[in-house]
Amino acid sequence: MTRITVNNALSSLQNEDAPFKKLFEHGSLEVEIYKPVGVDLQQPHSRDEVYVIASGSGFFVNGATRQPFEPGEVLFVAAGIEHRFEDFSDDFSTWVFFYGPKGGEASDSAS
């Protein structure tokens, strides 16, 4: 894939058996597209991750917090934290950015 666009990413995902596909890798950064169908079965990951919602809406569970999400929203999940998308629309898809070392990066501030 020469261009990483939502349309190109979702098109390439149609050929996969999984609801995600790795699209780009550089150093510790991995970029994926993720489009679960019906239910999100993912387990906690070993590295920090950022989601950027490409389309759709629903609710995001991050540890003990459950909040609504919408297109364009940025969501952070620290390594090892249980998280999932719930009650999402059929058109839901999200970019996933994994980065940093296994175990996650230490936070230097309270922001």
Backbone as a ProteinNet text record, in pm:
[ID]
protein_1_A
[PRIMARY]
MTRITVNNALSSLQNEDAPFKKLFEHGSLEVEIYKPVGVDLQQPHSRDEVYVIASGSGFFVNGATRQPFEPGEVLFVAAGIEHRFEDFSDDFSTWVFFYGPKGGEASDSAS
[TERTIARY]
85.3	0	89.8	71.4	155.9	100.3	-30.9	-92.1	-172.3	-154.9	-229.9	-349.2	-460.9	-586.3	-687.7	-794.7	-898.5	-953.4	-986	-1042.7	-946.1	-818.5	-719.7	-701.7	-697.4	-677.5	-795.3	-917.2	-1034.8	-1046.8	-1009.1	-1010.6	-913.1	-792.8	-693.4	-735.3	-814	-860.3	-959.4	-1027.9	-1126	-1061.9	-933.4	-863.3	-805.3	-828.9	-771.3	-873.7	-823.5	-909.2	-929.4	-852.4	-858.2	-924.2	-972.3	-1034.9	-934	-804.9	-701.7	-596.9	-522.5	-410.8	-302.9	-178.1	-64.3	-36.2	-25.4	-7.1	129	192	317.4	395.5	528.4	615.9	742.9	783.7	908.8	956.9	1075.5	1124.9	1025.4	985.7	890	744.8	722.6	586.8	527.7	405.4	326.8	192.8	148.5	18.9	-69.7	-188.8	-285.6	-420.5	-503.9	-645.2	-718.1	-822.8	-897.7	-1045.6	-1115.6	-1259.3	-1324.3	-1356.8	-1423.2	-1567.6	-1622.2	-1760.6	-1840.2	-1936.3	-2026	-1971.7	-1854.5	-1797.7	-1645.6	-1590.7	-1446.1	-1386.9	-1307.1	-1252	-1106.6	-1052	-909	-875	-751	-695.9	-595.4	-556	-455.5	-328.6	-264.9	-144.9	-20.8	93.1	218.4	281.9	230.2	286.5	176.3	215.6	120.6	58.2	-65	-130	-220.5	-237.8	-327.5	-424.8	-552.7	-654.8	-695.4	-715.3	-777.4	-898.2	-1016.1	-1139.1	-1158	-1163.7	-1180.4	-1327.6	-1412.8	-1556.5	-1635.3	-1760.4	-1850.8	-1850.5	-1932.7	-1946.6	-1982.8	-1975.6	-2006.6	-1950	-1906.4	-1848.3	-1712.6	-1621.5	-1487.8	-1464.7	-1424.3	-1391.2	-1239.9	-1186.8	-1042.5	-1020.9	-986.6	-978.6	-1117.9	-1134.8	-1263.6	-1350.6	-1302.6	-1374.4	-1446.6	-1571.6	-1647.9	-1696.9	-1665.2	-1701.9	-1746.4	-1830.8	-1867.8	-1748.9	-1750	-1648.2	-1714.5	-1643.9	-1694.9	-1578.6	-1607.6	-1500.1	-1407.5	-1279.4	-1178	-1123.6	-1186.9	-1143.5	-1013.5	-929.9	-803	-815	-783.2	-793.3	-658.5	-614.1	-486.8	-512.9	-434.6	-440.2	-297.2	-270.5	-138.3	-122.1	1.1	32.6	-27.3	-83.7	-134.7	-273.4	-335.8	-467.7	-576.7	-675	-789	-869.7	-907.5	-983.9	-1059.5	-1167.4	-1246.8	-1346.5	-1395.9	-1502.6	-1633.4	-1740	-1869.2	-1979.7	-2086.1	-2206.7	-2172.3	-2078.3	-2033.7	-2118.5	-2123.1	-2200.3	-2132.9	-2210.3	-2158.8	-2045.1	-2041.3	-1936.5	-1811.5	-1804.7	-1690.3	-1559.5	-1458.9	-1320.9	-1228.2	-1108.3	-1014.6	-871.2	-791	-646.6	-593.8	-491.3	-425.6	-276.6	-218.9	-76.2	-13.7	65	142.6	281	337.2	470.2	538.1	667.7	745.9	779.6	841.6	888.6	775.7	799.9	705.4	695.1	575.3	553.3	513.6	528.6	487.9	594.1	567.6	657.8	610.8	703	668.3	618.9	520.1	466.1	550.8	589.8	670.2	584.6	455.3	368.8	230.4	148.6	10.7	-84.8	-37.3	-128.7	-193.1
-117.5	0	123.7	211.5	329.7	445.4	454.3	561.8	499.7	554.5	504.4	598.2	561.2	634.6	540.3	595.1	511.4	415	465.3	379.3	268.4	301.3	199.7	97.4	144.2	54.1	-41.7	10.2	-75.5	-172.8	-128.4	-217.2	-332.8	-303.5	-409.5	-503.1	-454.8	-536.3	-643.3	-620.1	-717	-850.7	-852.6	-975.4	-1049.3	-999.2	-1056.2	-1142.1	-1236.5	-1318.6	-1255.3	-1153.1	-1084.4	-947.4	-885.2	-752.6	-637.7	-668.6	-564.9	-600.5	-496.8	-519.8	-416.5	-464.3	-373.9	-312.1	-178.5	-106.1	-40.1	-10.9	64.5	32.3	30.3	6.3	88.1	156.3	232.9	241.9	188.3	187.2	115.2	176.6	113.6	139.7	223.4	260	155.7	112.8	28.5	95.7	104.3	162.7	52.2	39.4	-60.8	4.7	-65.9	-32.6	-143.1	-108.4	-205.7	-184.4	-290.4	-284.5	-414	-421.1	-540.4	-547.4	-666.6	-685.6	-738.9	-662	-704.8	-692	-749.6	-747.1	-730.1	-659.2	-636.3	-735.9	-829.4	-935.9	-914.9	-795.9	-776.2	-788.4	-824.6	-840	-726.7	-702.2	-598.2	-622.3	-513.6	-519.6	-490	-533.1	-517.6	-380.2	-299.5	-165.6	-60.8	64.7	175	185.6	236.1	253.2	374.8	428.2	540.3	498.6	525.4	505.7	642.4	652.6	770.5	716.9	751.6	696.5	749	656.7	692.7	711.1	622.2	632.6	558.7	595.3	529.1	589.1	529.9	577.1	458.9	481.4	378.8	417.9	318.4	342.3	274.6	337.6	284.9	259.8	138.1	99.9	96	172.9	182.4	167.5	44.2	18.8	27.2	110.5	126.1	235.3	301.1	412.7	368	412.1	387.4	522.5	553.7	685.2	669.8	763.1	758.6	800.4	757.2	802.5	837.7	919.2	965.7	983	997.1	1012.8	1129.6	1107.1	1208.8	1208.2	1135.2	1133.2	1053.8	1098.8	1033.5	970.5	840.6	765.4	701	711.5	652.9	535.4	428.3	312.6	277.6	276.6	237.2	85.7	42.8	-99.2	-178.2	-295.1	-385.6	-356.6	-247.3	-209.9	-277.4	-336.2	-395.9	-284.6	-305.1	-205	-272.1	-205.6	-257.6	-152.4	-172.2	-90.2	-166.6	-95.4	-158.2	-81.4	-152.1	-91	2.3	-40.7	45.6	24.7	128.2	124.9	34.2	-10.2	-101.3	-41.4	92.3	157.8	191.5	142.1	173.4	118.7	204.6	165.1	265.8	221.1	308.7	280.2	384.8	369.9	326.1	242	200	228.1	296.9	329.3	267	161.4	102.5	166.4	192.1	253.8	222.8	246.7	236.5	93.7	79.2	-52	-136.9	-267.6	-354.9	-307.5	-305.2	-254.6	-108.9	-40	99.8	197.2	321.4	429.4	487.4	533.7	600	739.7	783.4	918.1	1015.8	1127	1228	1338.2	1341.4	1447.8	1393.2	1475.7	1437	1480.2	1519.8	1566.1	1452.9
0	0	0	-97	-104.4	-23.3	-13.3	65.9	179	297.5	412.1	433.8	373.2	389.4	453.1	506.8	566.8	462.2	343.5	239.6	199.3	176.9	139.6	251.6	374.6	488.1	502.7	496.3	510.2	393.6	275.3	158.9	178.1	227.3	248	361	454.9	567.6	521.5	411.1	360.6	326.1	298.4	262.2	383	502.1	624.7	698.2	777.1	862.3	999.3	1029.8	1159	1140.3	1249.7	1239.6	1237.5	1222.1	1220.2	1115.9	1073.8	982.7	1009.7	1021.5	1036.3	899.8	895.9	771.3	757.8	872.1	869.5	995.3	981.6	1095.9	1078	1184.9	1184.5	1328.3	1355.2	1493.6	1582.1	1691.6	1782.4	1741.6	1640.3	1598.6	1504.6	1534.6	1445.7	1425.7	1300.1	1266.7	1211.1	1267.8	1223.5	1197.9	1123.2	1113	1187.8	1260.3	1339.3	1316	1278.3	1253.6	1301.3	1430.3	1480.8	1430.4	1426.5	1383.8	1502.1	1547.3	1653.8	1794.7	1820	1954.3	1945	2041.2	2048.1	2147.7	2097.8	2181.2	2220.5	2195.6	2221.8	2370	2393.9	2528.2	2551.8	2678.8	2704.9	2623.6	2582.3	2499.6	2583.3	2533.7	2608.7	2592.2	2497.4	2474.6	2482.3	2502.6	2501.3	2362.5	2357.8	2228.5	2228.1	2108.8	2085.1	1975.8	1997.8	1895.7	1842.8	1713	1652.7	1576.9	1624.1	1567.1	1425.1	1329.5	1188.3	1153.3	1203.9	1174.4	1281.5	1291.9	1384.7	1523.5	1608.9	1746.6	1834.7	1963.8	2062.1	2196.3	2272.3	2403.4	2412.2	2486.7	2505	2652.7	2685.9	2823.1	2833.5	2928.7	2951.6	3101.1	3143.5	3286.9	3346.8	3447.7	3515.1	3453.4	3347.1	3286.3	3159.6	3144	3021.2	2971.2	2845	2790.7	2645.8	2597	2456	2370.1	2242.8	2147.5	2016.3	1936.5	1807.6	1710.3	1580.3	1480.5	1513.6	1493.1	1518.1	1658.7	1748.6	1888.3	1904.4	1996.6	2028	2166.4	2175	2300.2	2331.2	2454.8	2497.2	2590.5	2573	2662.4	2701.8	2831.5	2879.8	2865.2	2848.5	2835.8	2951.6	2919.5	3021.1	3074.2	3032.1	3083.1	3000.4	3068	2998.9	2932.6	2807.7	2734.1	2620.3	2575.2	2464.4	2418.8	2298.2	2243.1	2261.7	2301.6	2325.6	2253.8	2221.7	2163.4	2047.5	1961.3	1852	1727.1	1646	1522	1419.1	1321.5	1218.4	1137.5	1127.5	1048.3	1130.2	1253.9	1340.2	1283.9	1280.4	1251.1	1318.7	1349.8	1418.8	1376.5	1374.3	1359.8	1494.8	1495.6	1618.6	1603.4	1700.2	1700.5	1824.9	1806.5	1915.8	1912.2	2031.3	2035.2	2167.8	2168.8	2291.4	2329.8	2447.3	2492	2549.8	2556.6	2626.8	2770.2	2824.4	2958.3	2959.4	2845.6	2834.3	2880.1	2851.5	2893.2	3024.5	3106	3232.3	3204	3276.1	3262.1	3344.3	3281.9	3351.4	3411.6	3373.9	3424.2	3450.6	3511.4	3543.9	3434.9	3319.2	3215.1	3139.7
[MASK]
+++++++++++++++++++++++++++++++++++++++++++++++++++++++++++++++++++++++++++++++++++++++++++++++++++++++++++++++

